[in-house]
Amino acid sequence: MLSFWGRTVPPQQLTMATKQYDIIFAGAGTAACVAAGRLAAADPSLKILLVEAGPHTHGLDAHVQPYRYVSNLAPGSTTIGAYVSPPSPAVGDRPIVIVTGQCVGGASAINFMMYTRACASDYDDWNAPGWSAEELLPLLKKTETYQEAPDQPTHGYDGPLKVSHGGHFTNVAQQFLDVAAKYDTERGAIDDLNALYECDGYGRWAKWIDKETGQRSDPARQYIYNQTGNSNLEIMANARVVRVLFEGDRASGVEYVADDANSSGTRQVVHASRLVVLSAGAFGTPAILERSGIGSARVLEKVGVPVRVDLPGVGENYQDHHCMFIPYHAADDAETLDGLWRGEPEETAHWQKIYDEEGKGLMAHNGVDAGIKLRPTPAERAQMGPAFQDTHPGLGAQDMQPGEGTEAHGASPLTHWDATFARAPDRPVMALGCLSGLVGVDPSLALKGKYFVVGFYSFYPLSRGRVHIMSADDPRAPPAFEPGFLEDNGTNVHPAYSAASADLDLLVWGYKRSRELARRLPVYRGELASAHPVFAADDAAGVEAPGPVPMNSKRGPVPIDAPDIVYSAEDDAIIERWARRAVTTTWHSLGTCAMKARSDGGVVDARLNVYGVKGLKVADLSIPPSNVGANTCSTALVIGERAAVIIGEELGIEV
């Protein structure tokens, strides 16, 4: 059974009139909601259909009340899709599981609501007309109403999506900022972590939360569900797109199958007179292309799909951010979301009253209040190992062009620091911050109590992965997925080190750095040992014996001026082995249909057209050719806004 704006309709009852559209979006995630919503508002006569594999999200508390975001990641969630890799020695002989948004609104309806923008150099490095930071800034501003500070030149004040610090400021976050100011004297505070052109200061994280109502602010509600009066804008929920249909070399529609228990499995067809837009994400979009005969001839022939266009870049260039959640026990007076997440009656009643009356409190919060986009000093880079030292005598960073290798100049290859960071002073190596509650760790490892996390993720891992179909026509079939985490896979920058060592060195340094901040917080009551490396019993780097700290533990913080923990070479090896077993996704998958030259492995051009066919575009996080130093929601939003402008121009509509 299929759902149109909440109405359940058996596929066999769809009329031919319903099956005819001007534009069909395959996927109703973040970018699709923005693009389709803008186009529908600009020209309500356009017949637009969004075909979404997951359910509707309109009006459901799990997608409205901010603190409930963890429920969408819990086992049994109906709003996510999961992709599982084979076990890899690079990550401790375990699989990597990547969860994606599978519902109307996509990840923006279920994510942490982090308002974290890329830096300007990220977009400039895409090296595509219309996609520079200067060109995208008006569209970034167009999406938002920034509620925290007036008249900021890089922020917008009349857009659909609200941006604020949320309904509370926890004492854990305040302590984090206080400790950082005293411990890390080489850095200061920064008023705006997301102004695009600067980094390396501590500050408060903003969120996609409406300051006035305390509700999640997301494109499903602010771009799509607010247009219920437009009968030409339709959402077909719980339907998976199988493939794109063609008349000659022009896309003419899509084939889909209902995705619920009542489905007969019968394939249905809807037609698009003007355009088909793939917006199914870094996993879904390359799969649809490959089932449509667009992809590497080698991959397609292997599964029996006739080759329409040989595009070897489809499904390649998979990227994510490598994340580490490092948990600690917190004092009883710490303000955390643990009680709410566990559904404790007294805690829930207290915060529910505040939320109902004021739209504030911990229910209007995600637990992430403070942090830094960290750019290391020369001394810190030396601690990370050779991959991050800028002592190579070859080509200077100022001689590099975006996306260009050093061999073009006849010079020796650069270090990771030289090639990625030195020429871009706005570019950090990682995000590091505190979270007031236990997230990212198996809750069975902890006792009832309060926790905080000082976590981090690396922005520009060198490791790359890939995802390809294993079935010619089953959209539910798991793909062949290799995330590439901490693997050596041909992305080396300098022969002195590998992609794996560069990525791993940063995780080891991040663990040490985050731990020093955490153990100085006044609410600190020891490490959650089961989620830390296990050092030798008499090691100065060691944590308490494995197992939870008792509720009445007397362990407390060290003084601000306490010496840093000294790690031996053996300790570093222990952290490396642990990091391989503990590293996880940041749910920031992108890059599998890259926007770059076809000869360079590109899949779409700067107008989002798929190479080799007509009437087919891609608009989602599969198009970034290189990574961004941020949570990816803002980038998905601006891709949607840019897609709306491009499509509007081609249709003669002002968007």
N, C-alpha and C positions, 0 to 999 in steps of 0.2 A: 504494500500500500504506500502511496506517495502523499506528501503533505505540501499543499500550496497555501502559504500564509496561514498555516495551522489547519487547513481543511484537508481531510483525508479523502483521496480520490483513487479508486482502482485504476491501474494503467489502461485496462481495456475500455474504460469510460472516457478517456481523453479524446476530445474531438479534434478533427483536423485543424480547426481554427486555432485551438489552443496550442497546437504543435508548430505553428508558424511564428517565427520571431525575426526581428531585425538583428539583434545581437544575442548570442548565447555565451555565458560565462561558465566554463567547466570548473566549478569550485566556487564557494561563497565565503572564502576566507577574508583576511584583512584587506588586501589590495583589491579584491573583487568587490567587496562592499563599498569601498571608497569610489572606485571607478564607475561601477554600475549606479551607485547612488547619485553621483555628480551628473552623469549623463541623463538619468531619469528626471532629475530636478531641472536640468537645462532644457530638456525637450520631452515633456510627458507623453507625447505621441509615439515615442520610440517604444517598440515592443521588446522588452529585455527579459531574459530568463537566466536565473542563476541555478545551476544544478549542483547540489551539495550532497556529499556522501553521508554526512552526519545529520543530527536532528536540529530542530529549531532551539533557540536559546532565549526567545523573547519573554521577559517577565519572570524568569526563573531566578530564585534567590542565589543559586550557585554562581550566577553570572551577573548579579547585581550587587550583592553585599561583598565588599572587597576581601574580608578575612576568609571567606569560603573558597578562595581559589585553590587551596590544597585539596579540596574534595574532588576537583576535576582531574587530579593526578593520581588519585587513589585507585587501587585495584577494583575492577568492575565499572569504572567510569565509562559512560556511553558517549562522551564528547571528545575522546582521543583516539588516535590510531597509533599503533606501536610497530616499530621496525627493529628487528633483532639481527645482529650480525653473527657470523660464526665465531667461536672462541678464537682469540688471538694471543700468541705469546707476548706481544707487545703490551698487553693490558692484563697480564697475569693469567693467561689461558682462560679467560671468561668472555662471554659475549658482551657487546655494548648494546643497550636498549635505548632507542630514540623514540620519544613520544612527541606526536604532533597534534595540533588542534584539528579535530574532525567534527565540525558543527558549524552552524551559521555564525559567521564572525571569525572562525578559525582560531588561531592562537590568541588573538586579541580579546576573545571572549572567555579565555580560561587562564591566561598567563599571570605572572606576578604583578602586572600593571606598572612595571618599571618604565619611567620616562627617561630614557637614556639615548641621546642622539649620537650619531657618528660624528667624527671630526671632519672638517672641511676637506682635508687632503684625501680622505677615503673616497669621496665622490669625485674629486679631481682626478684621482688615479684610475677611475673607470675609463677616462680618456674617450668619452663619447659625446657627440654634439647634443646639447640640451640637458646634460646630466652633470655638469659641474656644480660645485657647491654654490657658486654665485647664482646660477640658473635655478637650482632647486630650493634655495632659501625662501623665495616667495611662496612656494608650495608647502614647505614645512610650516611656515607661519600660517598659511591658509587653513591647515587642519585644526588649529588649536585656539583655545582661549586660556591664556596663561594667567593664573589667578594669584600668583605669589608676589610679583613685583611689576609695577607699571613701567611702560615706556622703555622696555628693553629692546634694542634694535634687532636682535635675532629671534624674537618671539612674536607670536600672533595673539590678538586679543578679541577676535570675533569669529573664530572657527567653531566647528561643531563639537570638538573634543576638549574637555576640561582638563587642566593640568594643575595639580596642587601638591602640597606636602602631606595630604591626607588628614585624617581626623584626630591624630594624636602625635606627640613627640615623646618617645619612650625615654626613660632614664638610662637605659642601656645605650641608646644612640648618643645622648648627651655626654655620657661618660666616655664613649669612644672618641668623640670630637675633643673633649677636654684632654684626654690622655694623648691623642695624636699631637695636639698643639705643644705639649710639654716634652713628649718623647722624641718626636720627629721635628727637630728645630730647623732642619734645612728646608722645610716646606711650611707654608702657612695655610690660612683658610682661603676659600674661594666662594664668591657669592653665588655663582651659577656654574654647576658642573656640566651644563649642556648648552653652552653658548656657541659651540662649533669650533672656536678658534683658539682655545686654551685648555690646559689640563694641569695636573700635578698639584692640585690643592685640595684640602679636605672640605667637605661641605655636606649639606643635606640633599638627599635624593628626592626628586619630585616623582609624582606618580600620575597615572591616568585615573584619577579619582576626582570627582566633583567636590570642591570645597564646601559648597552650599548644601548638597544633599547627602554627601558621604557615599555616593554610589560609584561603581565602576563606570568609566566613560569609555565607550568602545564604538567602533564603526558600525557594527550590526544595528545597534539602537539609534545611533546619531546620523547614519547615512541611509539606512534601508528601512528599518521598522517604523521610522517616523513618516514613511510615505505610503501608509496603508490605503490612502485615498486614490492612489494611482493604480488602476487595474491593469495597466500595461507593464508594470514591474512585478515580476513573479519570482518566487523562490520554490524550487522543487527540492524538498529535503529528503534525506534517506534514499538517494539515488546515486549510483556510481557511474561515471562516464567510462565507457569501454574504449571508444576510439572516436576520432574525428572522421567525418564523411566528406568525400570530395566529388565535385563535378569537374572532370579534367584535373587541372592543378589548383583549383580554387576550393577552399573549405566551404561546405554547404550545410553543415549541421553536425550533430553528434548522435552516437548510439549509446544508450544507457541501460542499466538494469536496476530495478528496485532493490534496496538493500535492507530488508527487514524479514522477520520470521514468516510473514504472510506472503512473501513474494513467490511467484511461480518460476522466477528466473527468466521469464520471457523478455527478450530484448525489445526495446522501444526506440523510436527515432524522433528527434525534433530537428527542424530545419531553421537555418539562419540565412536571411537574404543578404545581409551585409557583412557580417563578421562573426568569427568564433574566437574567443579569448580563453586561453588556458590559464587558470589561476588555482591550480590544485597543489601548489607548493613544491618544495625541493624534491619530494618523493613522488607526488602524484603527477606533476606535469611531465617529467621525462617518461614516466610509465605510459601515459596517454599517447605521447608522441611515438614511442616505440611500438605500441600496439597499432598505431596508425601507419606504420611503415616508415617513420622518420627517425633515423638514428644510425648508429654504426652498422654497416652491412654485416660485419662479423657477428654482432650481437643478434641482429634480426634473423639472419639465416640459421643461427643456432636454435632458435625457438620456433622457426617456421613462419615468420612474418614476411610477406613479400616486401621488398625494398622499394619505397617510393622516392625517398631522398636519403642519400648516404651522408649523414651528419655525425661524424665520430664523437663530437663533443657532447651529445645528449647523454645525460646520466653521469658524466665525468665531472671532475673539479669539485666534488662534494667537500664542503667546509662546515665547521662548527667552531665553537669556542670550548676550550678544555677547562672544566670546572672542578673545583674542590670545595666541599662544604666541611669546615673544621669546627666541631661542636665542643661546647664547654658547659659545665654546670654553673648555674647562676644562683645568687642569693635569693632568699625568700622575698625580699622587697623589690626584686627586678620586675619591671613591667614587660611581660612577654605574652605571646598569643597561645602558649601551650595549653592553658586551661580552656580557652575557647575551642581550640582544635580537638581537645579530648572530650568536649561537651560537658564539662563540669557544671552542674546546675547553678551553684552560687556565682561562679565567674560569669556564666552566660547571662544570668538574670541581671547582674550589675551592669554589664556593658550593653545589653539589649535595651535597657531603660534609657541610657544615654543616647544610643543610636536612634531610638524611636522619637525621642524628644528634640534632639539637636542635630542628628545626622553626623555625629562625631564619635570619638572614642576608638577603642581597638577594633571594633567591628568595621570601622571605616578606614582600615589600615591593612598593610601587607606585611608589616614587621621590618621593612627595610627603610631605614631612616637616614643613614649617614655612610659616607665612604669617600673614595678617591679614585680618580683615573690616574694611575701611577706611572710616572716616567722616571726611570732610574738615573741616579747620578753616576759619574764615572766609577766611583768607588763601589757602588752597588753592582754595576755591570761586571766589574772584575770578580765579584763574588759569584756571579752566575756562570762563569766559565767562558771559554773562548768564543762561543757563538754570539755573545753580546758585547764583546770588546771591540772598540773601534780603532785598533792599532794596525790594521792591515795597510801596507804601504801602497796598495794599488789605486784604482780609480777613486777619486774623491766623491763624496755623496752629492756635492753640488753639480757634478757632471752627469748624474743619472737623470733620465727622463722617466715619467711614470710608466711602470710596467716593463721597463727596458732591462735587459740583462747586460752585465758588464762586458761580455764577450764582444758586443757591438763596437766597443771602443778599443778592443785589443788588449784590455787590461785584465789583471787577475780578478777572480771572483771576490765579492765582498763578504764580510760577516753579515749575520742576520741584522745586527744593529745598523750597520752602514746601509744595507739595501732597503730596509723597511722603515727605520725610525730616524736616522740622522738627518735626512733631508726634509723631514716633516716634524717641526717642533710642536705641532698640535697633537701629535700621535702618542698615546700612552701604550705601555706594554700589557697592562692588565687593569681590571677593575677589582678593587678590594673594599670590602665594607662589612658592616655588622648587620645581623638579622636577629630580631628579638623573638626567638622561638626555635624549636628544633625542626629543621627542614633539611632534606637531602640525606637523611640518615634513617636506616631502618629503625622505627620506633621500638621494636622489640629489644634493641640494644640498651634502652634507657629505662630507668625507673620513673615513677610519677615524680614530678618536680618541675623546676624551671631551668631553662637552657637558653644559651645564645650561641650564635654561629658567627665566626669571623671567616668569611668565605672570599674566594677570589676566582676569577677566570681569565685566561690569557686571550688577548684580542686577536692575534695574528699567528696562529699555529702554522708551521710549515707543512705539517702532514696533510695529505689529501686523501679523499676516498672516492667511492663510486657507487652507483645504484642502477641496476638494470633488471628488466622483467625476466621472469622465468616461465611465463605462460603467454601464449599468443593472444588469448582472448578472455582470460579470467581476471577481472579487476580486483578480485579478493585474494589472488595468489600472492604469497610473500615474494618479494624481489630478492635478487642476489645483491646483498648490501655489505659493503666493506667501508666502515667509517674512516679507516686509516689512522686512528689515534695512535700517536707515538710510534709510528712505523716509518721506516726508510723506504720511500717510494718515488725516488727520482726528483724530489723537490729540493735537493741540496743547494745551498747558496755558495758555500765555500768548502773546498775539499778537506779542510781541517776538522770538520764536524759534519754531522748528519741532521736531517730534519728531526729525527727522533731525539737526538741528544739536545738539540736546541730547545725543543718543546719541553723535554723533561727537566732540563736545567732551570727553566722558568718556574715549573711547578715546585721544585725543591726549594728554590729561593722564596717563592710565595708562601710555602708552609712556614718557613722560619720567620719570615716577616710578620705574617698574620698572628703567629703564636706570641711574638713579643708584645704586640698591641693587646691581645686578648688577656694575657696574664697580668696586665697592669690595670685593667678595669676594676673599680671598687666592687662590682657585683661578681667578679670572677671567684669561682669556688672549685677550681680544678678542671682538668681535661676529662672529657668522656673517653676514657682510655680505650674502649673497644673500637673507637673510630679514629685512633691515632696510630702512628708507627709504634712497634714494640722494640724498645731499646734494651740493652743489657741491664740487668738489675742494678748494677753499681754505676751506671752511666749518668754523668751530669745532665745529659740531655733527656733522661728518661722521664716518663710520666708515672703516675701511681700504678700499682699492680692492675692487670686487666680486670675489668668488672666495674660496675657503677660505683661512684662515690656515695657513701651513706648520706641520708638526708641531713644528718646533723654534722656533716663534715666541717672541720675547722679550717680546711685549706682556704687560703685567701690570696689576694693579689700581692705581687712584689712591688717594692717602691718604684716610682718613675725612673729614678736614677740607678736602679739595679743593673748590673752588667748583663749584656745579652748572653744567651746560652751559647757555649762554644761547642761546635759539632766536629767530631773527628771524621777522618775519611771513611771509617767504618760506619759512623752514623749517617753520613751522606748516602752510602750504599743502601742502608736500611730504609732511608726516606725514599730513595729512588724505587726500590722494590715495592714499597707500600704505595707510592704514588701511582705506579702502573696498575695496581689492584683497586685503587680508590678513585682514579680520575673518572669523570662522568660527563655527560652532555650538559650543555647549557640551554638545550632546546632551541638552538639558533642555526638550524640547518639552512644552507644556501648554496648557490653557485652551479647547480647541475644543468642549467640551460643558459650558459653564460652569454652576456651581451658583449660580444667582441667580434673581430673579423672571422669569417668562416675559415679562412686559411690558418687561423690561430686556434682552432677548436671551438669557435663561437657557434651559437645556435640561433641567436636573434640579433638583428641590427639595432641601431639606436632608436628606430621607430617601433621597436618591439616585434617586427615582422620575423616569422620563422623563415630561415633561408630555404629557397627551393620551391616554395608554394606561395599562394596568394590567399588573402582573406583570413589569415591565421596569425594571431599574436599571442605573446606570453606576457602576463603581468602578475608577477609574484616574486618571492624571494629566491626563485631559481635563477634569476637573471644577473645578479651581481657577479662580475667577473673576479672580484677579489673581496676580501673580508672587510668588515666595518668594526671600528672600535667602540661597540655599544651593544646593548640589547637590540634586537632587530626589529622591534615593532615600528619605530619611527621610520626606518628604511622601507618597511612594507607599506606604510601609509603614503610615503612620498612617491613610491612606485605607482600606487593606485592613483594618486593625484596627477602624476605625469602621464599615466596611461589615459586618463580621462581627457586631458588636454590634447594629446596626440590623436585620439579617436575623434574627439570633437572637431579638430581641425580638418580631418579627412572627411567628416560627414557634413562640414559646413555649419557646425553648431558651436556657439560660444559657451564654454564651460566655466 
